[in-house]
Amino acid sequence: MRVSKLRSSFAVWLATGIITVGISVLIHHRLYYRTIPNRLLANIKAGFANRGTIENSWIAMYPITIETPGQHHVRVYTGGLTIRHHRTRQQFEFAVQPDGHLWRLHQLHLVEN
């Protein structure tokens, strides 16, 4: 009788440990992957800080896959920002890879006030 009690308590502790580890991995995965776009946007904004005041910025929370002739599949986060310098506004759109490399940068237009 003593052995069966130990086996059942071991099974309960094992199941509790597996559930705890599973939930921890799920929470870590969700928090980590939701912070990637925010970190990438912060790096892009830091690179543009010397060009003027950043008025607006955005980044997509999920990456898209782009097919290119040289590289078959490239995962990028797309975004944009608006910079004010004196009386002009510059708008840019960008695509950045998850590792932080700026993949594409395009200036949309320049508006004077």
C-alpha positions as CSV (number, residue, x, y, z in Angstrom):
1,M,0.0,0.0,0.0
2,R,2.8,2.4,0.8
3,V,4.4,1.8,-2.7
4,S,1.2,2.6,-4.6
5,K,0.8,5.9,-2.6
6,L,4.3,6.9,-3.6
7,R,3.6,6.0,-7.3
8,S,0.4,8.0,-7.4
9,S,2.0,11.1,-5.7
10,F,5.0,10.8,-8.1
11,A,2.6,10.8,-11.1
12,V,0.8,13.9,-9.7
13,W,4.1,15.8,-9.2
14,L,5.3,14.7,-12.7
15,A,2.0,15.8,-14.3
16,T,2.1,19.1,-12.4
17,G,5.7,19.7,-13.5
18,I,5.0,19.0,-17.1
19,I,2.0,21.3,-17.1
20,T,4.0,24.1,-15.4
21,V,6.8,23.8,-17.9
22,G,4.4,23.8,-20.9
23,I,2.6,26.9,-19.7
24,S,5.9,28.6,-19.0
25,V,7.1,27.9,-22.5
26,L,3.9,29.1,-24.1
27,I,4.0,32.4,-22.1
28,H,7.6,32.9,-23.0
29,H,7.0,32.2,-26.7
30,R,4.1,34.7,-26.8
31,L,5.9,37.5,-24.9
32,Y,9.1,37.1,-26.8
33,Y,7.6,37.1,-30.3
34,R,5.3,40.1,-29.5
35,T,8.3,42.1,-28.3
36,I,10.4,41.5,-31.5
37,P,8.5,44.0,-33.6
38,N,8.7,46.6,-30.9
39,R,12.4,46.2,-30.5
40,L,12.9,46.4,-34.2
41,L,10.9,49.6,-34.4
42,A,12.9,51.1,-31.5
43,N,16.1,50.4,-33.4
44,I,14.8,51.9,-36.6
45,K,13.6,55.0,-34.7
46,A,17.0,55.3,-33.1
47,G,18.7,55.3,-36.5
48,F,16.4,58.1,-37.7
49,A,16.7,60.3,-34.5
50,N,19.4,62.5,-36.0
51,R,17.2,63.4,-39.0
52,G,14.6,65.3,-37.0
53,T,11.7,64.7,-34.7
54,I,9.8,61.5,-35.2
55,E,6.1,62.3,-35.2
56,N,4.5,58.9,-36.0
57,S,5.7,55.4,-36.4
58,W,4.3,52.0,-36.8
59,I,5.3,48.4,-37.5
60,A,3.3,45.2,-38.3
61,M,3.1,42.8,-35.5
62,Y,3.4,39.7,-37.7
63,P,6.1,39.2,-40.4
64,I,5.3,38.6,-44.0
65,T,7.3,36.4,-46.4
66,I,8.5,38.0,-49.6
67,E,9.8,36.0,-52.5
68,T,12.8,37.5,-54.3
69,P,14.8,36.1,-57.3
70,G,18.1,35.9,-55.4
71,Q,16.7,34.7,-52.1
72,H,13.6,32.6,-52.4
73,H,11.9,33.6,-49.1
74,V,12.6,36.5,-46.9
75,R,10.6,37.2,-43.7
76,V,10.3,40.9,-42.9
77,Y,8.3,43.2,-40.7
78,T,6.9,46.2,-42.5
79,G,6.5,49.6,-41.0
80,G,6.7,53.3,-41.5
81,L,7.6,56.6,-39.9
82,T,7.1,60.3,-40.3
83,I,9.9,62.7,-39.4
84,R,9.6,66.5,-39.0
85,H,12.7,68.6,-39.6
86,H,12.1,72.3,-39.4
87,R,9.1,72.9,-41.6
88,T,9.3,69.7,-43.7
89,R,7.9,66.3,-43.1
90,Q,9.5,63.2,-44.6
91,Q,7.6,59.9,-44.7
92,F,9.4,56.5,-45.0
93,E,8.4,53.0,-45.2
94,F,10.7,50.1,-44.4
95,A,11.0,46.4,-44.2
96,V,13.3,44.9,-41.5
97,Q,14.3,41.3,-41.0
98,P,13.7,39.7,-37.6
99,D,17.4,39.7,-36.9
100,G,17.4,43.5,-37.2
101,H,18.9,44.0,-40.7
102,L,17.1,46.8,-42.6
103,W,16.0,45.0,-45.8
104,R,14.3,47.8,-47.6
105,L,13.8,51.6,-47.1
106,H,11.8,53.8,-49.3
107,Q,11.1,57.6,-48.9
108,L,7.4,58.2,-49.8
109,H,7.2,62.0,-50.1
110,L,8.3,65.3,-48.7
111,V,5.7,67.8,-47.5
112,E,6.4,71.4,-46.6
113,N,4.3,73.3,-44.2
